[in-house]
Amino acid sequence: MNFKRNFLLTASSLLLGISSYAQLSDKLKDGIRVYTDTKDSSHFIRFNMTSQAWARYTQNDPGTNVVGTTQSKTTDFSIRRIRFVAQGQLTDRIYFFTQFGQNNDTYLGARKAGSFFHDVTADYAFIKKYLSIGMGLNGWNGPSRFSNTSVANILVLDPPAYQEVTNDTYDQFVRRLGVYAKGKISKLDYRISVGKPFVSQTGSGIGALKTTVDVNPKNTNTTFSTFSTLPPQMVYQGYFMWQFLDQESNAGPSTNGTYLGKKKVFNIGAGFYYQDRAMAHYSDIAKKDTAYQAIQHFAVDLFYDVPVNKEKGTAFSLYACYSNYNYGTDFLRVSGANNGASAANTQPGVLNNSINTSSYGNAYAYLGTGSVYYAQVGYKFKDNLLGEQGTLQPYANCQLANYDRLNQSMYVYNVGVNWLIKGQGAKLTFDYQNRPYFVDDGKGTVKQQSRLGQFVAQFQIAF
């Protein structure tokens, strides 16, 4: 009962003042648009903003500590995301896209933490609609649909993080400096990019993985790949969608999680990611000989998002994906979204470089070498189900992975409901996540020991 009571107390704070947002002006549904030519509405600059605030109650992984104090559970508040976007069609052929913001502003973070640019790009349409080529800090990524997500239009609480394949290791929150090509040919929507990765030494996501080769010294038959600290090789990636029904915009790099019945979309997609000599491990532990391996990923997916009854406003959304990931020998990454804890206590008999010391707070083994299956589904009830307070959209999602490092399958699932007060413009989400906790016994066996839960209430404002 304490679990539910703590969550309800934190969630109730987000309900204050919601009624004022229910009257959010329809004029803001597409952002603030300024036309640069009074005689031509096709030339414009548009400004958008998205804010997502969390109230959360988490059952922490065993051994979790917060600034040196052991905690079995954590109640906290945070800003999950804040984004400011400026984009526009300057001429018939020149388009620019910039995005500025911050992620994961928690009570553990540095005060006055700096925001950063997510995207700074401009592209030129060499052949209108068919081929645009651009350059800059960009997220025109593969290998799957949610390798770059439109955060204002997510169906579930958070997009599938495993599809952001090198988040904050070789990239800046899934963006890199490089060039890209995009376009549409008939019903084929494509994106291809070549980027120069950031060096891994400066990545915020590298800490728990170590910048040196991760080796279990008590088992001479086991080596684990990690990100190489050599100057990085180029990244080649792409994603291709056959859009059977309505066409989605490819003006910007991010993809929608749902259109709430405003479009009739059915896509089948496939993509890839390749970076040579990106991973490292010991080929001979005694001699400390290092072997380097490429990151090689491939994925196929399906996106179906359609109205069920246009008059009532009901809608159905489904996304399914299969990914085959190769990060090298037994690679595994343990992390938790917007983690509300500091570190893990070293447990007796457990190696310092094991999964256990990386698994704290709400972290779990979400990414690794192996295969991943993912699905999410949602249903939007009729408009004005709650009168002037909007409608509801329940959802569920699940990730099932077979990673080489683990001795059994890993699965994590979420169930929740979006209270669409004013569509995506004002939305309150209630979400429950159930995740696994894996233990490394120090002898090469990594198995699930228990399962833990997390409740989140998120309030989103977007225009």
C-alpha positions as a printed Julia matrix, in Angstrom:
463×3 Matrix{Float64}:
   0.0     0.0     0.0
   2.9     2.37    0.67
   3.96    1.88   -2.97
   0.62    3.15   -4.28
   0.22    5.85   -1.64
   3.61    7.44   -2.4
   2.88    7.45   -6.1
  -0.54    9.03   -5.66
   0.94   11.76   -3.48
   3.56   12.65   -6.07
   1.13   12.42   -9.0
  -1.46   14.67   -7.35
   0.88   17.65   -7.59
   0.66   17.51  -11.38
  -3.12   17.85  -11.35
  -3.02   21.41  -10.0
  -3.96   23.96  -12.61
  -4.67   21.46  -15.38
  -8.07   22.96  -16.14
  -6.42   26.11  -17.47
  -4.51   24.06  -20.04
  -7.72   22.45  -21.28
  -8.43   25.75  -23.0
  -5.12   25.73  -24.88
  -5.67   27.69  -28.07
  -6.05   25.77  -31.32
  -3.91   28.48  -32.88
  -0.88   26.9   -31.17
  -1.44   23.34  -32.4
   1.2    23.78  -35.13
   3.47   26.09  -33.13
   4.1    29.76  -33.77
   4.53   30.36  -37.48
   5.95   33.53  -39.05
   5.64   33.94  -42.81
   8.69   35.47  -44.43
   6.85   36.45  -47.61
   3.37   37.92  -47.24
   2.53   36.77  -50.77
   3.76   33.18  -50.32
   2.75   31.01  -47.33
   5.23   28.3   -48.35
   8.13   30.37  -46.94
   8.02   30.5   -43.15
   9.81   30.14  -39.82
   8.14   28.04  -37.11
   8.78   27.89  -33.36
   7.78   24.98  -31.12
   8.24   24.03  -27.48
   7.78   20.8   -25.51
   8.06   20.33  -21.75
   7.68   17.03  -19.86
   7.66   16.99  -16.05
   7.81   13.76  -14.03
   6.61   12.75  -10.59
   7.86    9.26   -9.81
   8.03    6.44   -7.29
  10.69    3.76   -7.94
  11.52    0.44   -6.37
  15.3     0.63   -6.61
  17.62   -2.16   -7.69
  19.18   -3.98   -4.7
  22.27   -2.21   -3.36
  21.26    1.22   -4.66
  22.67    4.23   -2.86
  21.97    7.93   -3.15
  24.98   10.13   -2.25
  26.3     7.35   -0.05
  23.02    6.38    1.64
  21.38    3.07    0.8
  17.81    3.46   -0.49
  15.41    0.66   -1.43
  12.93    3.12   -2.96
  12.97    6.7    -4.24
  10.26    9.33   -4.67
  11.32   12.27   -6.82
  10.39   14.97   -9.3
  12.24   15.9   -12.49
  12.12   17.58  -15.87
  12.39   14.66  -18.28
  12.72   16.87  -21.35
  12.52   20.5   -22.4
  12.83   21.39  -26.07
  12.77   24.57  -28.14
  12.66   24.14  -31.91
  13.13   26.71  -34.68
  12.76   25.5   -38.25
  11.65   26.86  -41.54
  11.47   26.94  -45.31
  13.63   29.94  -46.22
  13.37   29.49  -49.98
  11.79   26.93  -52.29
  14.86   24.72  -51.79
  16.5    25.67  -48.46
  15.21   24.25  -45.18
  16.78   24.64  -41.73
  16.16   22.82  -38.46
  17.51   23.65  -35.0
  16.61   22.19  -31.61
  17.79   23.32  -28.2
  17.02   21.89  -24.79
  17.87   19.67  -21.86
  17.17   16.17  -20.55
  16.89   14.61  -17.11
  17.02   17.6   -14.77
  16.81   15.73  -11.45
  17.44   16.53   -7.79
  20.85   14.85   -8.17
  21.92   17.03  -11.09
  24.21   20.04  -11.03
  22.44   23.3   -10.33
  22.09   25.61  -13.33
  23.0    22.69  -15.6
  23.58   23.78  -19.18
  21.21   23.06  -22.02
  22.64   22.12  -25.41
  21.87   22.03  -29.11
  20.36   18.77  -30.25
  20.18   19.7   -33.94
  21.71   22.39  -36.13
  21.14   21.58  -39.81
  20.36   23.06  -43.18
  19.57   21.18  -46.38
  19.13   22.0   -50.03
  16.58   20.34  -52.32
  18.6    19.43  -55.4
  15.56   17.63  -56.82
  12.42   18.83  -55.06
  10.74   16.09  -53.02
  13.1    13.42  -54.38
  16.52   14.48  -53.06
  17.69   16.94  -50.4
  21.24   16.99  -49.07
  22.12   18.61  -45.77
  24.88   19.03  -43.25
  25.38   19.79  -39.57
  24.7    18.29  -36.16
  21.93   15.94  -37.17
  19.85   12.92  -36.19
  19.0    11.39  -39.57
  19.52    7.95  -38.1
  18.98    4.25  -38.58
  18.43    1.45  -38.05
  14.76    1.78  -37.01
  11.86    4.22  -36.73
  12.51    5.44  -33.2
  16.25    5.97  -33.58
  15.12    9.6   -33.44
  11.72   10.34  -31.94
   9.48   13.4   -32.03
   9.25   13.85  -28.26
   6.0    15.83  -28.47
   4.18   12.94  -30.15
   5.2     9.83  -28.2
   2.49    7.19  -27.73
   3.95    5.56  -24.62
   5.75    7.27  -21.73
   9.19    7.0   -23.32
  10.3     5.81  -26.78
  12.23    2.5   -26.9
  15.69    3.55  -25.7
  17.42    0.51  -27.19
  16.77    1.96  -30.68
  19.06    4.92  -29.8
  21.93    2.56  -30.42
  24.94    4.58  -29.19
  23.24    7.28  -27.12
  25.88    9.61  -25.59
  28.83    7.33  -26.35
  29.78    8.15  -29.94
  27.06   10.78  -30.38
  25.48   13.8   -28.7
  22.11   12.42  -27.67
  21.8    10.43  -30.96
  23.14   13.31  -33.1
  26.47   13.56  -34.94
  28.28   16.03  -37.13
  27.96   14.91  -40.72
  26.03   14.93  -43.99
  22.72   13.35  -44.9
  20.45   12.74  -47.88
  16.67   12.38  -47.68
  13.72   12.25  -49.99
  10.66   10.48  -51.32
  10.43    8.36  -54.45
   6.85    7.27  -55.05
   5.86    5.8   -51.65
   9.46    5.18  -50.57
  10.71    7.54  -47.88
  14.47    7.3   -47.33
  17.26    8.78  -45.25
  20.98    8.05  -45.47
  23.74    9.72  -43.44
  27.49    9.66  -42.94
  28.79   11.09  -39.69
  31.99   11.6   -37.75
  31.38   10.24  -34.24
  32.43   12.11  -31.14
  35.33   10.48  -29.29
  34.07    8.06  -26.63
  36.21    9.65  -23.9
  33.87   12.66  -23.72
  30.62   10.65  -23.66
  28.42   10.9   -20.58
  27.12    7.41  -21.26
  30.54    5.77  -21.09
  31.08    5.95  -17.32
  29.28    2.78  -16.27
  30.78    0.91  -19.21
  34.38    1.94  -18.48
  36.74    3.4   -21.06
  38.97    0.34  -20.87
  38.3    -3.2   -21.91
  35.95   -4.86  -19.42
  37.33   -8.28  -18.51
  36.43  -10.72  -15.76
  39.84  -11.78  -14.38
  38.39  -14.83  -12.62
  37.19  -16.39  -15.85
  39.87  -16.55  -18.54
  37.3   -17.72  -21.1
  35.23  -14.54  -20.88
  35.86  -11.18  -22.51
  33.38   -8.35  -22.91
  33.49   -5.73  -25.63
  33.17   -2.07  -24.82
  33.42    1.15  -26.82
  36.87    1.74  -28.26
  38.88    4.77  -27.19
  40.69    5.0   -30.54
  39.88    7.9   -32.88
  36.47    6.87  -34.22
  35.72    5.65  -37.72
  32.88    7.1   -39.8
  29.31    5.99  -39.1
  27.11    4.91  -42.01
  23.41    4.55  -41.4
  20.07    4.64  -43.15
  16.37    3.97  -42.78
  13.83    3.27  -45.52
  10.03    3.28  -45.22
   7.43    2.18  -47.75
   4.43    4.36  -46.87
   1.36    2.54  -48.18
  -1.28    5.08  -47.09
  -0.9     8.72  -46.02
   2.56   10.19  -46.43
   4.48   11.37  -43.38
   6.49   14.58  -43.46
  10.28   14.24  -43.71
  11.03   17.93  -43.17
  12.69   17.12  -39.84
  14.55   13.99  -38.73
  12.29   12.79  -35.89
   9.32   10.42  -36.26
   5.9    10.47  -34.6
   4.71    7.86  -32.14
   1.04    8.53  -32.92
  -1.12   10.91  -34.94
  -4.21   10.49  -32.71
  -6.33    9.58  -35.73
  -5.39   12.66  -37.79
  -3.61   10.52  -40.39
  -4.05    7.05  -41.85
  -0.53    5.62  -41.82
   0.75    2.14  -42.63
   4.53    1.81  -43.11
   6.98   -1.04  -43.38
  10.57    0.01  -42.7
  14.11   -1.35  -42.62
  17.43    0.19  -41.69
  21.09   -0.28  -40.83
  23.95    1.13  -38.77
  27.66    0.44  -39.39
  30.84    1.73  -37.72
  34.18   -0.04  -38.21
  36.56   -0.74  -35.28
  34.11    0.8   -32.83
  34.31   -1.9   -30.14
  37.29   -3.42  -28.32
  38.0    -6.52  -26.23
  40.97   -8.66  -25.2
  41.67  -11.45  -27.68
  44.37  -12.77  -25.33
  43.94  -11.83  -21.67
  47.41  -12.94  -20.57
  49.12  -10.87  -23.27
  46.46   -8.14  -23.13
  46.16   -8.25  -26.9
  43.25   -6.09  -28.02
  40.88   -7.01  -30.84
  38.61   -4.47  -32.5
  35.17   -5.14  -33.93
  32.62   -3.19  -35.93
  29.18   -2.16  -34.75
  26.75   -3.74  -37.2
  23.0    -3.36  -36.76
  19.97   -4.23  -38.85
  16.26   -3.77  -38.1
  12.84   -4.18  -39.72
   9.64   -2.64  -38.38
   5.98   -1.9   -38.99
   3.99    1.2   -38.04
   0.19    1.29  -38.22
  -1.64    4.37  -36.92
  -5.18    4.96  -38.17
  -8.56    6.42  -37.23
 -11.17    3.83  -36.26
 -14.21    6.12  -36.38
 -13.49    9.58  -37.76
 -16.8    11.01  -36.56
 -16.17    9.94  -32.97
 -12.43   10.53  -33.1
 -11.38    7.03  -32.03
  -7.99    5.78  -33.24
  -5.7     2.75  -33.06
  -1.89    2.63  -33.06
   0.52   -0.3   -33.41
   4.28   -0.48  -33.79
   6.38   -3.65  -33.95
  10.12   -4.08  -34.56
  12.77   -6.77  -34.82
  16.41   -5.69  -34.35
  19.63   -7.65  -34.77
  22.46   -5.9   -32.9
  26.16   -6.69  -33.02
  28.34   -4.63  -30.68
  31.05   -7.25  -30.51
  31.7   -10.0   -28.0
  29.14  -10.17  -25.16
  28.55   -6.43  -25.03
  25.88   -5.36  -22.54
  24.74   -1.91  -21.45
  22.89   -1.26  -18.2
  21.09    2.03  -17.71
  17.87    3.61  -16.47
  15.94    6.52  -17.94
  16.27    9.69  -15.87
  17.86    7.65  -13.08
  17.03    8.95   -9.6
  19.94    7.23   -7.84
  23.7     7.78   -7.64
  25.43    4.41   -7.72
  25.4     0.8    -6.57
  27.02   -0.54   -3.44
  29.63   -3.2    -4.12
  28.12   -6.47   -2.94
  30.28   -9.1    -1.2
  31.6   -11.68   -3.62
  30.64   -9.65   -6.69
  33.27   -8.34   -9.09
  33.6    -4.59   -9.45
  33.25   -4.82  -13.22
  30.11   -6.96  -13.13
  26.59   -6.01  -14.16
  25.64   -5.62  -10.48
  27.68   -2.46   -9.92
  26.12   -0.85  -12.99
  22.55   -1.75  -12.02
  21.17    0.8    -9.56
  18.08    2.93   -9.23
  15.78    2.05  -12.13
  18.53    0.64  -14.38
  18.32   -2.65  -16.25
  20.14   -4.47  -19.05
  18.35   -2.8   -21.95
  20.96   -2.99  -24.75
  23.48   -5.53  -25.97
  24.73   -7.87  -28.65
  21.84  -10.09  -29.68
  18.29   -9.81  -30.94
  15.46   -7.58  -29.73
  11.69   -7.74  -30.24
   9.56   -4.72  -29.39
   5.88   -3.81  -29.69
   3.65   -0.98  -28.55
  -0.1    -0.59  -28.95
  -2.6     2.11  -28.03
  -6.26    2.98  -28.45
  -7.72    6.49  -28.34
 -11.27    6.74  -27.07
 -13.78    9.12  -28.63
 -13.21   12.86  -28.49
 -14.63   14.63  -25.45
 -15.0    11.39  -23.52
 -14.41   13.53  -20.41
 -16.28   16.55  -21.76
 -14.18   19.69  -21.87
 -11.36   17.77  -20.13
 -10.56   15.72  -23.25
 -10.28   11.97  -23.64
  -8.2     8.91  -22.74
  -5.69    6.75  -24.61
  -4.58    3.54  -22.85
  -1.4     1.86  -24.11
   1.06   -0.95  -23.48
   4.57   -1.73  -24.7
   7.06   -4.54  -24.22
  10.74   -5.17  -25.07
  11.95   -8.77  -25.24
  15.67   -9.31  -25.8
  17.99  -12.27  -26.15
  21.43  -10.83  -25.38
  24.54  -12.99  -25.65
  25.83  -11.92  -22.23
  22.67  -12.95  -20.37
  21.81  -16.56  -19.59
  18.1   -15.99  -20.13
  15.79  -13.64  -22.0
  15.33  -10.09  -20.74
  11.91   -8.46  -20.9
  10.52   -5.17  -19.63
   6.99   -3.88  -20.07
   4.95   -0.73  -19.46
   1.21   -0.17  -19.18
  -0.37    3.22  -18.89
  -2.91    5.76  -20.02
  -2.63    9.17  -21.64
  -5.17   11.73  -20.5
  -5.35   13.86  -23.65
  -6.62   17.12  -22.21
  -5.9    18.98  -25.43
  -4.39   16.33  -27.66
  -0.61   16.26  -27.38
  -0.67   19.96  -26.48
  -1.68   19.26  -22.89
  -1.35   15.64  -21.8
  -1.09   13.81  -18.49
   0.35   10.28  -18.57
   0.17    7.64  -15.84
   2.64    4.8   -16.39
   3.71    1.63  -14.62
   6.92   -0.15  -15.63
   8.01   -3.64  -14.6
  11.7    -4.42  -15.18
  14.17   -7.23  -14.4
  17.17   -7.19  -12.08
  20.02   -9.43  -13.24
  22.89  -10.7   -11.1
  26.38  -11.71  -12.22
  27.64  -14.49   -9.97
  31.27  -13.72  -10.87
  31.65  -17.01  -12.72
  30.21  -15.96  -16.06
  26.53  -16.65  -15.28
  24.14  -13.69  -15.44
  20.54  -14.48  -14.48
  17.45  -12.61  -13.4
  17.17  -12.42   -9.62
  14.0   -10.36   -9.21
  11.61   -7.9   -10.84
  10.91   -4.33   -9.73
   8.37   -1.62  -10.46
   8.2     2.09  -11.18
   5.23    4.48  -11.27
   5.47    7.76  -13.21
   3.04   10.62  -13.71
   4.1    12.9   -16.57
   2.61   16.27  -17.48
   3.36   17.42  -21.03
   2.82   20.83  -22.54
   3.62   21.25  -26.24
   2.91   23.63  -29.07
